Amino acid sequence: MIEFTFFLIIFLLSFSIIYVTNLWLYIEAVDINNFEKINLCCTWGEKIEDGLLTYKILASDKHKIIIQNAIDDWNQNLNGLIRLEPSVNSSADIEIKLNENKSGKIAGQSTINYGPTGFIDNVKIILNEGTFGKSLSFNIIEIISKHELGHAFGIGHSNFENSLMRLTHYNNESLEITECEINAVIDANMWKLKNNSNFPYGTVEKFSICKQ
Ligand SMILES: [Zn+2]
């Protein structure tokens, strides 16, 4: 019997916009359809002034280890640009919660909440233990955690295969955080991470190009 273990996991990115004060205009000057790119979503404001964002994990011990691996991997790849640190109080900039739910189609979801000046105030990530009634492997939960953390840093979906920020993923994939995701995080938060400005501003670009 051939066991069909190859199933689709769908990510849903929902942006709950509380305040949006910035209206960004973008004029597309070149044909970008053939470019490998990652969309840019949004920008952290003064919270990344000190280069730190706090996180909190709400999950069973076995899942906490997997989610922590994803956080450690981002920290390693960001190499100090922004550092995720465990929150020491009840609130956190990024909250990651794993539900024991397996019945849905969605493996992970990020909700981005904006502050009064239009910058990211906090992010809530919900992960599910399974989809379509089956438990997800630890491998895919780690990939989903890394994917959703990408959203938490302000980046959207990519348009190419074998990419961490692709909208859909398969159970047996092996995907890493690459220079492409790191550059997109820098582009999304360029006021601080590229230009080291004293005040936050959003990027006018809608996407970050990975490969032309
Ligand atoms: Zn996504």
Boltz pocket constraint, residues with backbone or C-beta under 6 A from the ligand:
constraints:
  - pocket:
      binder: B
      contacts: [[A, 11], [A, 12], [A, 13], [A, 147], [A, 151], [A, 156], [A, 157], [A, 165], [A, 166], [A, 167]]
      max_distance: 6.0
